[in-house]
């Protein structure tokens, strides 16, 4: 690969870390650093996508609102990206924080007309802040493993010219599991060939550009045991070797006090995380949360 001096600098210059993206989820000193792959694994309906939206909003929110102010690419393979949900979470976080950052187009305007105090009370100012957050988000839609492979190929050019792009979110890594199995026939190698190639290409991007990856993974074989290895998913070996932080997601139904109908039951979601095998800390961490209109509410 030939590259310009600017591209070389963008590749070698240290990218922002996402180690502090959510301290309540990861063991102390065991958060995902540059080159980490976090796998959100669990059965359907265990809060994986909501957790991914939480990471997304934390990454693109301004520092004044508790965010990391990073550029993010979201690869949607499940056709399930709900931008209205993302916007509502961003708006709620900005409103609660009572802070705002000006959009890039207004960066040079008079700061006296754009104070944080006005931002917290003006819907138009908050809308501008939401737009500023969304300007740091790139979205790619993939409908097959081949499209995912092409997207990862094209991503290298983006990373070479955008050093602020530090996080890739994938929903989900297992979207084409059954399609690939069907096309591969009886050969396991053929069934796993496309995802293996995607994993190998992603490994090169992790090595050369030191981005971080957060990916959902469904329990395709309806099993969900303790995270006793580097990955609890049943995807191909090249993917499993990439995973550094497996997050095991589960759900518990809570009946209303005094009994009641099933439709009135609330859901408590639990996430169990282990630190990277290369980390000095081998501790596990488990936490619970509810899903509300403003995003996740940790318990």
N, C-alpha and C positions, 0 to 999 in steps of 0.2 A: 504494500500500500504506500503510495506517495502522498505526502502531506506538506502543507505550507508551514512556515514558522509559527504562524498564529494557531494552526491546528495542533502542532506539536506542543505548544505552550498549554493549550486547552486540555490536552490529554495528560500531560505530566503534572500540571498544576493541581494541587490538592483540592478536591471537591468538598463541599460542605457535608458534614456528617449528620446522620439522622439518629445518632445514639440516644439523644434525649427526646425522641419523638413521643414517647409515652412511658415515663419512669414507673408508672403503676403496674405495667404489664411485664416488664423485663426485670430479671434479677439485677441487683446492684452491681455496677461495673460490668454488666453482661449484655448491654444493649447492642443493637445492630450497628456496627461501624461500616466504613467503606468496604464494598465488596461482599457484604452480607446478603443472604437470601432468607427471608422470613416466610414460612409456609403456614397459612391459616387453614387447618384441616379439620373436617368434621362432617357430620351428616347434614342433610338439607334442613334449613330452618334453625341453625345453631348460631346465627348472628355474624357469620363470616363477612358478608357484604357490608353490613352496618359497621363492622370493625374496620373494614378497608376504607369506608367513607370517613371514619374518624381519623385514620392516618392521613388521608388525603387532605382533609381540612386543616389538621395540625401542621401539615407541611407547607401549605400555601398561605395560611393566615400570616399577617404581619407580626413582628416580634411584640409590638405593643398589646396585641390580643392573645399572647401566649403561643404564637406560631413560630415556625422556623424560616418563613419567607423564602422557600425553595421553589425551583421550577420542577414540575412533575409531569411525567407522561403516563396516562392511564390507557392500558390496552384492554379493550372490552371484547371478549370472545363469547360471552354468554348473552349478548344483546340485552343486558339488564341495567346498564348505567342510567341512573335516575338523576338527571341534572337538577330537577326541581328539588329533590331531597338534599342534594349537595348545597344548593343555593340557600335553602331554608336553614341548614345547619350553620353555614357561614354567617348568615344574617343574625341568627340567634347569638352566636359567639361574639360577633362585633357589638351587638346591642348590649350584651351582658358586660363586656369589657369596658364599654363606654369610650373606646379609643378608635382611631381611624388613621389610615395612611392615604395620602392623596394619590389619585391615579397618575400614571406616568405622563399623560397628556397635560396635566395641570401642575406638573412638578415645579415649574418656574413662576407660577402665579403667586400673588400676595398671600403669605402665610396667615395674615391676620384675618382673612376671610374663610379660613379652612382649619379652625382650631379643633382640638379633640372634644372640647365642650360642645361645639356646634354639631360635631359629627354624631355624638351620642343622642342628640335630640332631633336631628334632621334626617328624615327618611331618604331624601335625595343624596345627602352626603354619604349615608350608609350604603346606598345603592352603588355609588361611585367606588366605595371601598370594596364591595363585592366584585365589581368589574375588575378592579386592580388585582384581586386574588385570582380570579378566573383567567386573567392574562398570563398567569404563571402556569397554567394547565394546558397540556396538549392531550388530545384524545385520538386514539386509533381504534377502528373497528375491524375485527377479523372474523371471517366466517368459515375458515378451514385452517388446518395445520400449515398448509402451503402459504396462505396469506399471513399467518403468524411468522413464518420463517422469513418471508419477504419484508415484513415490518421490522423485524430485528436487524436484517441487513441494512435497511434504510436508516435505522436508528443510529448507526455508527456515524453517519454524516452529521446528524443533529448533535450528537455528543461532541464531535470534533469542533464545532463552531459555537457551542453553547455550554461554557463551563459551569453555568449556574444550574444546569439540568442534573440533578443528583439522585432522583428517586424514580423508579419504575414500578407501577402498580399493575398487576395482572389479574383479571377476573374473568375466567379462571384458567389455571394451568391444565385442568382436566376436562375442559369443555369438549374436546374432540376425541376423548378416550374411546368411546364406543364406535364412533365413525372410523377411526384409524384401525381399530380391531376388526371391523367388518371388511375394510379395504385390504387389510393385510392377510386375510385368509387364515390358514392354519399355522403360518410361520410367525412365531413370536418376534423374531428379528424384524420382519416386515411390519408387524403391528406397531412396533415401537420406533421404527426408523425415523419418522417425521419429528416426533417429540425429542428423540435423541439428537437429531441435527439441530433443533431449536435450542436444546440444552447446551450443546457444544458451542454454538454461536454465542449464547448468553454468557457462557463461561469466559469467552474471549473478551466480551464487553466489560465484564466484571474485573477481569485482570488488567485490561488496558486503560479503562476509564474510571474504575473504582466507584461505580454507582452502587446503590443499594436497591434490592428488589423485594417487594412484598406481593405474594401471590396467594389467592384462594385455591383450594384443592378439595373437591368433593370426595366423599367416601364412596367410590364407585362400587365397591364390593360389599357395602353395608357392614363394614366392620369399623370399630373405633376403640382401640385399646390404648394403654398408656404409651406415652412417647418415650420408648425405651431405646430407640436408636436415633441416628441423625435425621431420620424422617419417618413419619408414620403413614405416609401415603403409599399407594400401590402403583405409582407411576414408574417409568423406566429408571434403570440404575444411574445413567448420566444426570437425570434430574435429581435423584435422591442424594447424589454426591455434592450437588450444589447447595443444598439446604443446610444452613447453619443454625437457624432458630425455629424449630417447630413449635407452633401454637396449636394445641388441641382444644377445639371448641365444643361445648356441650350446652344443653338447655334443660332447665328444670321448671315445671309448671307449679305455680303456687295457687292453691285454692283460696278464694276470698274468706275472710273471717266469718264464722257462723255458717259456712257452707254456701252453696249457690250454684248457678248454672255453669257449665264448662266454658261457655263463651265469655264469662266474666273473669276467668282465671288470668293471672298475669304471668309473664315469663321472666325468669332470671337466667342470664347467660353466664357461663363460667369459661374462663380461658386459663389453660395451664401451659406455662412456658419454661423451657430450659435454656440455659446460656449456651453460647457457642462452644463446641468441643475444644477450641483453641484458647478459650478464656480460662484464667486462673480460677475463677469462681465456677463451681459446678452446681450451685444451688438452683433449686426450682422455685418458681413463683406462680401462685394461683390467685386470681382475682375474679370478682363477679360484677356484673353491670346490668342495668335495665336499658331498654331503648325507649327514648322519649322524643317529643317533637324537636327538641334542641340538640339531639344527638345522643351520645351515650351518657348515662348517669352511673358512675362507679359507686359501689356499695362498700 
